[in-house]
Amino acid sequence: MANVLDTQVLEEGPRNLVVKLTGVLDTSDISETAIDISAYTANNDVNGILSGFRVDLIEYSIGKGLEIQLAWMGNNPEQITPISGRGRIVATNYGGFIPDQTRNGYNGSISLITTGYPAGSIQNFTVIMELIKLYTV
């Protein structure tokens, strides 16, 4: 078998996007585009160009010893948050996690990077993210 990262859209509208990311690692850590902004540009009824996502909620369950870093993609990726174990981060109390769209190479997509894969094991994870679409005029 090989490492697997799946993305499932649970809800999508002109403003909201809820995505479930699941992965099974059996060979190594991964570094992947988890949420590709180009996959969501056709479903917008809003005037403007989809430029990224605000992160309002992250729920996660991650195999023992494995860590995940979520980041907005760019030449110098901007970390959203590192996560491990099991938990929930509600960022709406602080206005959500918002990307710095002026960073060099920012493209609006979100990457998922794992670290700590123990050789010879099988590790899995589930991450659910509630996102708000950001637009530029």
DOGU-734851 format. One record per residue (C-alpha): residue in one letter; x, y, z; chain. Coordinates in Angstrom, 2 decimals, decimal comma. Last residue first. Layout:
+------+---------+---------+---------+-------+
: rest :       u :       v :       w : kette :
+------+---------+---------+---------+-------+
:    A :       X :       Y :       Z :     A :
...
+------+---------+---------+---------+-------+
***
This chain:
+------+---------+---------+---------+-------+
: rest :       u :       v :       w : kette :
+------+---------+---------+---------+-------+
:    V :  -12,88 :   42,55 :   -5,51 :     A :
:    T :  -11,07 :   40,11 :   -3,28 :     A :
:    Y :  -12,90 :   37,20 :   -1,69 :     A :
:    L :  -12,45 :   35,06 :    1,42 :     A :
:    K :  -14,33 :   31,78 :    1,83 :     A :
:    I :  -15,13 :   30,81 :    5,41 :     A :
:    L :  -13,79 :   27,48 :    6,62 :     A :
:    E :  -14,92 :   24,75 :    9,00 :     A :
:    M :  -12,18 :   22,13 :    9,11 :     A :
:    I :  -12,45 :   18,43 :    9,96 :     A :
:    V :   -9,20 :   16,51 :   10,45 :     A :
:    T :   -9,01 :   12,71 :   10,58 :     A :
:    F :   -5,78 :   10,81 :   11,12 :     A :
:    N :   -4,12 :    7,46 :   10,58 :     A :
:    Q :   -0,83 :    5,76 :   11,36 :     A :
:    I :    0,47 :    2,37 :   10,20 :     A :
:    S :    3,83 :    1,39 :   11,61 :     A :
:    G :    7,18 :    0,27 :   10,21 :     A :
:    A :    8,88 :    3,60 :   10,67 :     A :
:    P :    7,30 :    5,91 :   13,26 :     A :
:    Y :    5,85 :    8,96 :   11,46 :     A :
:    G :    6,85 :   11,94 :   13,58 :     A :
:    T :    5,94 :   14,71 :   11,18 :     A :
:    T :    2,92 :   15,31 :    8,96 :     A :
:    I :    2,36 :   18,23 :    6,60 :     A :
:    L :   -1,05 :   19,42 :    5,42 :     A :
:    S :   -1,24 :   22,30 :    2,96 :     A :
:    I :   -3,92 :   24,95 :    2,47 :     A :
:    S :   -4,51 :   26,82 :   -0,80 :     A :
:    G :   -4,89 :   30,60 :   -1,07 :     A :
:    N :   -1,91 :   31,23 :   -3,38 :     A :
:    Y :    0,61 :   33,12 :   -1,24 :     A :
:    G :    3,87 :   33,41 :   -3,22 :     A :
:    N :    5,43 :   36,09 :   -0,99 :     A :
:    R :    3,10 :   36,96 :    1,86 :     A :
:    T :    0,53 :   39,70 :    1,13 :     A :
:    Q :   -2,44 :   37,37 :    1,69 :     A :
:    D :   -1,63 :   37,08 :    5,39 :     A :
:    P :   -4,08 :   34,30 :    6,18 :     A :
:    I :   -6,91 :   34,64 :    8,73 :     A :
:    F :   -7,46 :   32,32 :   11,69 :     A :
:    G :  -10,93 :   33,06 :   13,00 :     A :
:    G :  -12,27 :   36,30 :   14,47 :     A :
:    Y :  -10,87 :   35,57 :   17,94 :     A :
:    N :  -13,90 :   33,79 :   19,42 :     A :
:    T :  -14,34 :   32,16 :   16,00 :     A :
:    A :  -11,11 :   30,18 :   16,48 :     A :
:    V :  -12,64 :   27,03 :   17,96 :     A :
:    I :   -9,87 :   24,43 :   18,17 :     A :
:    R :  -11,00 :   20,88 :   18,89 :     A :
:    G :   -9,10 :   17,89 :   20,14 :     A :
:    R :   -7,36 :   14,59 :   19,72 :     A :
:    G :   -3,66 :   13,85 :   19,56 :     A :
:    S :   -1,60 :   16,30 :   17,55 :     A :
:    I :   -2,10 :   19,71 :   15,93 :     A :
:    P :    0,16 :   22,47 :   14,58 :     A :
:    T :   -1,62 :   25,68 :   13,61 :     A :
:    I :   -2,19 :   28,00 :   10,66 :     A :
:    Q :    1,47 :   28,21 :    9,68 :     A :
:    E :    2,27 :   30,61 :    6,87 :     A :
:    P :    4,19 :   28,95 :    4,06 :     A :
:    N :    7,27 :   30,83 :    2,73 :     A :
:    N :    6,98 :   30,53 :   -1,05 :     A :
:    G :    3,25 :   30,17 :   -0,46 :     A :
:    M :    0,68 :   27,77 :    0,96 :     A :
:    W :   -1,47 :   28,49 :    3,99 :     A :
:    A :   -0,39 :   26,01 :    6,64 :     A :
:    L :   -1,66 :   23,04 :    8,66 :     A :
:    Q :    1,00 :   21,16 :   10,62 :     A :
:    I :    0,23 :   17,62 :   11,69 :     A :
:    E :    1,88 :   15,53 :   14,40 :     A :
:    L :    2,09 :   11,75 :   14,71 :     A :
:    G :    3,21 :   10,11 :   17,96 :     A :
:    K :   -0,15 :    8,42 :   18,57 :     A :
:    G :   -2,54 :    8,63 :   15,61 :     A :
:    I :   -4,44 :   11,89 :   15,04 :     A :
:    S :   -8,04 :   12,84 :   15,82 :     A :
:    Y :   -9,02 :   16,35 :   14,83 :     A :
:    E :  -11,60 :   19,11 :   14,98 :     A :
:    I :  -10,63 :   22,47 :   13,48 :     A :
:    L :  -12,96 :   25,47 :   13,53 :     A :
:    D :  -13,07 :   29,01 :   12,11 :     A :
:    V :  -10,32 :   28,92 :    9,47 :     A :
:    R :  -10,52 :   31,86 :    7,05 :     A :
:    F :  -10,04 :   30,72 :    3,46 :     A :
:    G :   -8,38 :   32,09 :    0,36 :     A :
:    S :   -8,57 :   34,43 :   -2,62 :     A :
:    L :  -11,91 :   33,63 :   -4,26 :     A :
:    I :  -12,37 :   36,44 :   -6,80 :     A :
:    G :  -15,19 :   38,93 :   -6,46 :     A :
:    N :  -18,92 :   39,20 :   -6,83 :     A :
:    V :  -20,39 :   36,28 :   -4,90 :     A :
:    D :  -22,23 :   33,30 :   -6,33 :     A :
:    N :  -19,25 :   31,00 :   -5,87 :     A :
:    N :  -19,18 :   27,34 :   -6,82 :     A :
:    A :  -16,62 :   27,50 :   -9,65 :     A :
:    T :  -13,71 :   28,74 :   -7,49 :     A :
:    Y :  -13,67 :   25,75 :   -5,13 :     A :
:    A :  -11,28 :   23,25 :   -6,74 :     A :
:    S :   -8,79 :   26,03 :   -7,59 :     A :
:    I :   -8,32 :   26,71 :   -3,86 :     A :
:    D :   -6,65 :   23,34 :   -3,33 :     A :
:    I :   -7,35 :   22,10 :    0,19 :     A :
:    A :   -5,00 :   19,34 :    1,35 :     A :
:    T :   -1,97 :   20,22 :   -0,76 :     A :
:    E :    0,45 :   17,60 :    0,47 :     A :
:    S :    3,50 :   17,03 :    2,67 :     A :
:    I :    3,60 :   13,45 :    3,88 :     A :
:    D :    5,46 :   11,41 :    6,52 :     A :
:    S :    6,56 :    7,91 :    5,57 :     A :
:    T :    5,54 :    4,38 :    4,52 :     A :
:    D :    2,22 :    3,33 :    6,06 :     A :
:    L :    0,35 :    6,59 :    6,48 :     A :
:    V :   -3,43 :    6,63 :    6,35 :     A :
:    G :   -5,11 :    9,99 :    5,92 :     A :
:    T :   -8,44 :   11,68 :    6,27 :     A :
:    L :   -9,30 :   15,32 :    5,58 :     A :
:    K :  -12,92 :   16,41 :    6,09 :     A :
:    V :  -13,91 :   19,77 :    4,62 :     A :
:    V :  -16,59 :   22,30 :    5,54 :     A :
:    L :  -16,82 :   25,33 :    3,23 :     A :
:    N :  -18,97 :   28,37 :    3,86 :     A :
:    R :  -19,55 :   31,61 :    1,93 :     A :
:    P :  -20,82 :   30,81 :   -1,60 :     A :
:    G :  -21,81 :   27,33 :   -0,47 :     A :
:    E :  -20,07 :   24,11 :    0,37 :     A :
:    E :  -20,71 :   21,38 :    2,91 :     A :
:    L :  -19,12 :   18,00 :    3,67 :     A :
:    V :  -16,38 :   18,25 :    1,03 :     A :
:    Q :  -14,18 :   15,16 :    1,29 :     A :
:    T :  -10,40 :   15,23 :    0,99 :     A :
:    D :   -8,40 :   12,01 :    1,00 :     A :
:    L :   -4,72 :   11,54 :    1,84 :     A :
:    V :   -3,26 :    8,05 :    1,29 :     A :
:    N :    0,25 :    6,74 :    1,89 :     A :
:    A :    1,02 :    3,65 :   -0,15 :     A :
:    M :    0,00 :    0,00 :    0,00 :     A :
+------+---------+---------+---------+-------+
***
